[in-house]
């Protein structure tokens, strides 16, 4: 169906931008180093950076079991990992950070998660390197997130959105709650070629009026190197405010190829509510006035031209290696998806219940996790994710990956 095809094109465009970021890493690294030198030379009024580097380390051990071809068969895997973060000493004018992720299983993989420099030159704030810009509003569904898109999610992950990309951004403050921002993402450099037509660029304006935060922006996303995904014009707007609960509403469109205007299948809307309550503790003389915090979040993703009735979903089997990743595609033919989340946070315990719900066929992917911090720096995490639905639903118990159980220990120092 047309809507599904266009949604896959949008997902492919986002994946292409992620591939572009990885392929452009050597050039972006050189640009990053050059920018650091330029800032150092062009900013005689900036204070000299201190030699001290702040280091934060997190090590983890992970064990997981994932359903394979039948309900009573599972693929079991285990690996260890480490995250190393090197940050510059605090400075009001300049700062930088490098984060490395190391994963050791059958093989050892090292990923450069972040590498950025931020500087304030008079009124302009510069950001250069591999990092993330938070456009739009939404924990999971965010139509304003035109840079990274909504392609896949791991409900058992601590951060639902942690994508980063090589970019250069300039931010011009216009007041306490207003600013303009421009961004450029580098083009693809690979054996197949690549050039300026594969780059992405855009900007946004942000302000606040009467207690409502308003944001509008535009991204011109570059075409893929193989020309399978054409360049696109992607405008968006986002609103965020508070009325009993924090609320947000975002919308974006995508104009691809030679189209002069967006059609319905290129239009995405997201909205959400968030509210938290502090639960008072009994007065026992200890001085602790709050027992814990209960929070409720509900978000929705709407594609008006998607299907509003149940359809037969054909899902290709996935191997154990793919299943171990834990991520679930958000590329759905349906017009509506919901994301409810409940959480309880006490002194050393965090309980999370999340779900990705397809109202059209009444199927869902649900995850429950428990985090316990018995000692400073140590966290023990257990999570279970389960799909519920018929064989031809968006989520199904009868498919590989229908359930996954994970146990994690993390220690930070």
Phi and psi in degrees as a GROMACS rama.xvg file:
@    title "Ramachandran Plot"
@    xaxis  label "Phi"
@    yaxis  label "Psi"
@TYPE xy
-61.7739  -44.2632  UNK-2
-59.696  -44.3475  UNK-3
-61.5705  -41.9658  UNK-4
-60.89  -43.3937  UNK-5
-68.5789  -37.2693  UNK-6
-63.9752  -38.8155  UNK-7
-68.901  -33.3685  UNK-8
-63.5173  -43.2851  UNK-9
-62.9904  -42.021  UNK-10
-64.9129  -39.5272  UNK-11
-64.725  -35.1767  UNK-12
-64.3419  -41.7609  UNK-13
-64.875  -43.0818  UNK-14
-62.918  -36.667  UNK-15
-64.7535  -37.6769  UNK-16
-66.6662  -35.876  UNK-17
-66.7448  -41.4271  UNK-18
-62.8545  -38.2412  UNK-19
-61.4424  -41.1641  UNK-20
-62.0163  -41.2258  UNK-21
-69.3396  -42.5013  UNK-22
-68.246  -29.3168  UNK-23
-86.5132  3.23698  UNK-24
-56.7847  -44.7406  UNK-25
-60.2509  -45.1993  UNK-26
-64.5701  -43.9971  UNK-27
-63.8617  -35.6891  UNK-28
-63.3323  -42.6025  UNK-29
-63.8149  -41.0133  UNK-30
-63.0637  -41.0771  UNK-31
-60.092  -47.6343  UNK-32
-64.3909  -39.1328  UNK-33
-64.76  -38.1511  UNK-34
-65.6427  -37.9973  UNK-35
-61.1659  -43.7728  UNK-36
-65.2631  -40.5711  UNK-37
-63.4335  -44.0298  UNK-38
-62.3503  -38.699  UNK-39
-64.9147  -38.7719  UNK-40
-82.1895  -34.6147  UNK-41
-88.6273  -5.95103  UNK-42
-118.296  68.4208  UNK-43
-62.682  -20.3328  UNK-44
-83.3485  -7.90005  UNK-45
-79.1339  142.744  UNK-46
-69.1999  148.482  UNK-47
-65.3614  137.071  UNK-48
-71.3324  138.318  UNK-49
-69.7048  152.301  UNK-50
-75.1001  -15.3363  UNK-51
-70.2742  135.27  UNK-52
-117.824  129.271  UNK-53
-90.4623  129.65  UNK-54
-118.199  128.381  UNK-55
-121.308  134.292  UNK-56
-126.472  136.758  UNK-57
-131.39  126.667  UNK-58
-115.062  148.309  UNK-59
-143.082  148.027  UNK-60
-122.949  128.978  UNK-61
-128.156  135.379  UNK-62
-131.983  135.004  UNK-63
-144.458  155.262  UNK-64
-130.783  132.732  UNK-65
-129.937  134.898  UNK-66
-61.41  137.985  UNK-67
-106.105  -119.206  UNK-68
-81.6678  -17.5275  UNK-69
-138.076  163.334  UNK-70
-65.2586  -24.2941  UNK-71
-104.302  15.4  UNK-72
-119.365  140.008  UNK-73
-141.742  148.677  UNK-74
-98.8503  123.781  UNK-75
-106.471  134.381  UNK-76
-140.741  158.473  UNK-77
-149.244  144.361  UNK-78
-156.523  164.934  UNK-79
-119.61  158.601  UNK-80
-151.617  167.677  UNK-81
-148.605  145.938  UNK-82
-123.367  123.12  UNK-83
-114.366  123.459  UNK-84
-120.36  121.486  UNK-85
-109.845  118.253  UNK-86
-121.055  145.94  UNK-87
-71.0151  157.006  UNK-88
-64.7351  150.552  UNK-89
-56.9645  133.869  UNK-90
-150.304  139.594  UNK-91
-72.7408  -15.5997  UNK-92
-108.26  -37.3782  UNK-93
-138.298  148.786  UNK-94
-160.456  158.418  UNK-95
-150.429  162.862  UNK-96
-155.41  142.161  UNK-97
-129.448  129.058  UNK-98
-125.737  125.475  UNK-99
-113.141  135.328  UNK-100
-110.384  127.123  UNK-101
-118.305  128.084  UNK-102
-124.753  124.644  UNK-103
-121.627  111.253  UNK-104
-129.502  -118.004  UNK-105
-67.4368  -29.895  UNK-106
-130.421  169.213  UNK-107
-111.195  124.468  UNK-108
-119.496  135.805  UNK-109
-119.119  126.304  UNK-110
-121.95  130.523  UNK-111
-83.8478  97.2421  UNK-112
-75.3049  -43.5198  UNK-113
-140.699  148.375  UNK-114
-162.367  96.1633  UNK-115
-139.851  157.199  UNK-116
-127.023  133.805  UNK-117
-123.378  137.002  UNK-118
-143.654  150.811  UNK-119
-114.392  112.838  UNK-120
-109.204  100.865  UNK-121
57.4503  -117.626  UNK-122
-90.0402  -11.8017  UNK-123
-96.9993  135.713  UNK-124
-108.599  122.955  UNK-125
-105.454  141.803  UNK-126
-131.444  124.625  UNK-127
-136.293  131.483  UNK-128
133.174  -160.521  UNK-129
-96.519  111.797  UNK-130
-159.164  -164.773  UNK-131
-132.111  136.993  UNK-132
-108.852  131.053  UNK-133
-95.2031  91.9278  UNK-134
-95.595  141.156  UNK-135
77.6491  -172.138  UNK-136
-132.289  145.594  UNK-137
138.65  134.71  UNK-138
-74.5885  -41.6861  UNK-139
-117.521  -58.1139  UNK-140
-91.1877  122.508  UNK-141
-148.765  97.0463  UNK-142
-65.9222  -21.5746  UNK-143
-80.385  -4.90539  UNK-144
-82.0319  61.6515  UNK-145
-74.8763  -19.3023  UNK-146
-71.8421  -46.737  UNK-147
-103.926  -28.7515  UNK-148
74.4994  171.023  UNK-149
-112.179  96.6072  UNK-150
-112.504  -41.7912  UNK-151
-153.864  157.338  UNK-152
-148.778  145.984  UNK-153
-113.261  106.066  UNK-154
-67.8846  -16.7993  UNK-155
-88.1885  -5.93826  UNK-156
-75.3516  152.067  UNK-157
-69.4598  -42.1571  UNK-158
-109.42  116.747  UNK-159
-69.0724  -28.9135  UNK-160
-129.161  107.637  UNK-161
-136.218  25.2916  UNK-162
-68.7899  145.84  UNK-163
-132.802  158.928  UNK-164
-147.893  154.391  UNK-165
-73.6079  126.702  UNK-166
-159.171  167.447  UNK-167
-132.623  129.286  UNK-168
-134.437  146.12  UNK-169
-125.281  129.205  UNK-170
-119.363  127.004  UNK-171
-115.513  103.493  UNK-172
-65.7563  139.655  UNK-173
-117.77  5.93206  UNK-174
158.942  -170.283  UNK-175
-63.9305  -34.9771  UNK-176
-128.703  27.3861  UNK-177
-139.033  143.772  UNK-178
-163.171  161.832  UNK-179
-114.259  144.233  UNK-180
-140.384  136.088  UNK-181
-121.263  146.211  UNK-182
-141.736  145.736  UNK-183
-131.115  130.422  UNK-184
-108.146  130.774  UNK-185
-66.4212  157.596  UNK-186
-76.0915  169.211  UNK-187
-73.9954  133.23  UNK-188
-123.428  113.529  UNK-189
-152.241  179.094  UNK-190
-63.8976  -25.8713  UNK-191
-79.9839  -6.95563  UNK-192
112.769  -149.357  UNK-193
125.168  148.889  UNK-194
-165.604  -163.526  UNK-195
-57.2534  -30.271  UNK-196
-66.5245  -15.4214  UNK-197
-95.4418  1.50662  UNK-198
-84.5269  164.611  UNK-199
-127.52  146.402  UNK-200
-154.236  158.866  UNK-201
176.841  -162.769  UNK-202
-169.551  171.575  UNK-203
-149.143  157.773  UNK-204
-121.798  137.153  UNK-205
-132.721  132.962  UNK-206
-153.413  176.177  UNK-207
-134.285  132.557  UNK-208
-139.36  116.872  UNK-209
60.1013  36.3443  UNK-210
84.5006  -0.31853  UNK-211
-110.153  126.3  UNK-212
-84.3334  128.333  UNK-213
-121.642  136.249  UNK-214
-141.511  135.316  UNK-215
-140.786  141.652  UNK-216
-157.774  -178.043  UNK-217
-153.287  140.447  UNK-218
-132.27  130.066  UNK-219
-99.258  104.584  UNK-220
-88.4469  134.343  UNK-221
-72.9923  159.088  UNK-222
-76.9853  158.553  UNK-223
-72.1684  157.826  UNK-224
-60.4642  -38.8264  UNK-225
-83.4914  4.21587  UNK-226
64.8809  11.971  UNK-227
-69.9235  -32.6079  UNK-228
-112.8  113.436  UNK-229
-72.9087  164.25  UNK-230
-62.5987  156.569  UNK-231
-141.219  149.123  UNK-232
-104.332  122.844  UNK-233
-128.834  89.8863  UNK-234
-83.2607  155.553  UNK-235
-153.609  163.521  UNK-236
-142.152  158.127  UNK-237
-148.621  140.143  UNK-238
-125.178  144.418  UNK-239
-147.644  134.126  UNK-240
-156.37  -164.494  UNK-241
-142.541  128.074  UNK-242
-150.968  93.7642  UNK-243
71.498  -45.4429  UNK-244
-131.315  157.124  UNK-245
-67.5368  132.758  UNK-246
-129.699  155.166  UNK-247
-148.319  152.117  UNK-248
-144.066  127.076  UNK-249
-135.15  153.753  UNK-250
-150.005  144.431  UNK-251
-145.387  158.725  UNK-252
-132.983  158.926  UNK-253
-133.251  121.161  UNK-254
-109.809  112.271  UNK-255
-112.053  154.599  UNK-256
62.1503  -132.394  UNK-257
-95.993  5.56506  UNK-258
-61.7343  141.396  UNK-259
-94.9788  -14.1468  UNK-260
-152.432  151.43  UNK-261
-70.5644  140.592  UNK-262
-96.657  174.189  UNK-263
-60.5874  -35.082  UNK-264
-71.9412  -10.3738  UNK-265
-96.2158  6.7552  UNK-266
-105.596  129.773  UNK-267
-129.682  139.068  UNK-268
-127.319  138.635  UNK-269
-133.41  149.548  UNK-270
-150.98  163.017  UNK-271
-168.007  161.623  UNK-272
-130.116  145.764  UNK-273
-144.032  131.336  UNK-274
-144.917  138.977  UNK-275
-129.937  151.454  UNK-276
-129.015  135.676  UNK-277
-91.5513  128.859  UNK-278
-97.1644  115.991  UNK-279
-69.1189  146.427  UNK-280
-92.6783  158.608  UNK-281
-67.1797  141.03  UNK-282
-76.4966  100.325  UNK-283
-110.23  11.2382  UNK-284
84.5743  0.99174  UNK-285
-80.9253  -16.4325  UNK-286
92.4845  -7.77623  UNK-287
-82.3647  112.964  UNK-288
-94.7461  -13.3523  UNK-289
-122.792  125.244  UNK-290
-75.7488  -38.2523  UNK-291
177.963  -177.498  UNK-292
-125.66  127.666  UNK-293
-105.912  133.924  UNK-294
-132.486  145.238  UNK-295
-127.237  131.285  UNK-296
-131.233  138.961  UNK-297
-139.655  123.389  UNK-298
-128.237  155.453  UNK-299
-136.315  143.38  UNK-300
-118.698  126.811  UNK-301
-124.237  125.47  UNK-302
-117.565  100.302  UNK-303
-54.5697  -30.197  UNK-304
-91.0761  2.45145  UNK-305
-71.8729  176.891  UNK-306
-77.4845  134.065  UNK-307
-101.771  8.30825  UNK-308
-129.951  159.953  UNK-309
-66.6854  141.123  UNK-310
-128.066  167.584  UNK-311
-85.093  121.195  UNK-312
-102.025  123.316  UNK-313
-99.2656  116.621  UNK-314
-113.002  127.069  UNK-315
-72.8067  140.824  UNK-316
-61.3605  146.14  UNK-317
-117.191  141.118  UNK-318
-78.5494  167.025  UNK-319
-57.282  -34.8997  UNK-320
-63.4768  -44.06  UNK-321
-67.617  -38.8896  UNK-322
-66.1452  -32.339  UNK-323
-63.9117  -19.2227  UNK-324
-68.1297  -30.7266  UNK-325
83.2305  -9.30533  UNK-326
-82.5519  144.063  UNK-327
-116.812  131.735  UNK-328
-67.0687  142.092  UNK-329
-101.364  10.661  UNK-330
-80.8503  93.8234  UNK-331
-115.703  144.291  UNK-332
-78.087  -7.87887  UNK-333
-85.9923  154.448  UNK-334
-76.3257  -21.7845  UNK-335
-136.639  131.848  UNK-336
-131.275  144.737  UNK-337
-119.478  149.602  UNK-338
-132.841  96.2205  UNK-339
-91.8952  147.45  UNK-340
-145.08  132.866  UNK-341
-121.558  140.371  UNK-342
-143.133  149.171  UNK-343
-132.52  121.778  UNK-344
-120.873  119.68  UNK-345
-115.104  -160.339  UNK-346
-60.2106  -54.2184  UNK-347
-121.712  7.40082  UNK-348
-127.054  138.489  UNK-349
-129.817  121.547  UNK-350
-109.277  131.064  UNK-351
-129.476  133.411  UNK-352
-128.306  117.149  UNK-353
-125.981  154.511  UNK-354
-152.11  144.153  UNK-355
-113.107  112.105  UNK-356
-113.032  133.731  UNK-357
-106.104  98.8204  UNK-358
-65.5611  -24.3866  UNK-359
-66.2274  -40.3629  UNK-360
-115.361  8.00782  UNK-361
58.5284  38.4119  UNK-362
-110.15  163.548  UNK-363
-158.222  155.389  UNK-364
-116.365  119.218  UNK-365
-121.777  143.585  UNK-366
-136.54  137.742  UNK-367
-125.93  132.994  UNK-368
-136.369  150.393  UNK-369
-128.09  128.274  UNK-370
-118.006  133.496  UNK-371
-130.428  129.993  UNK-372
-116.009  81.647  UNK-373
-71.9465  -25.7064  UNK-374
-134.412  159.193  UNK-375
-61.4876  125.812  UNK-376
86.714  -12.2265  UNK-377
-106.78  130.546  UNK-378
-130.562  134.263  UNK-379
-113.135  127.526  UNK-380
-128.788  131.907  UNK-381
-127.908  137.017  UNK-382
-144.304  149.988  UNK-383
-135.067  131.095  UNK-384
-122.047  133.234  UNK-385
-137.12  135.145  UNK-386
-93.3166  143.598  UNK-387
-131.21  131.427  UNK-388
156.28  169.798  UNK-389
-79.0895  172.482  UNK-390
-60.9452  -31.0293  UNK-391
-105.745  17.1346  UNK-392
-86.2474  172.53  UNK-393
-62.9533  -41.9983  UNK-394
-116.335  137.385  UNK-395
-144.793  139.379  UNK-396
-70.2907  -19.8258  UNK-397
-89.2896  8.31788  UNK-398
-107.905  156.284  UNK-399
-57.4614  139.353  UNK-400
85.4683  9.55185  UNK-401
-66.6996  -23.893  UNK-402
-142.825  151.679  UNK-403
-150.068  134.453  UNK-404
-121.695  135.536  UNK-405
-137.419  139.484  UNK-406
-124.929  129.953  UNK-407
-133.728  140.138  UNK-408
-121.234  131.628  UNK-409
-127.368  138.826  UNK-410
-133.131  125.174  UNK-411
-113.772  139.074  UNK-412
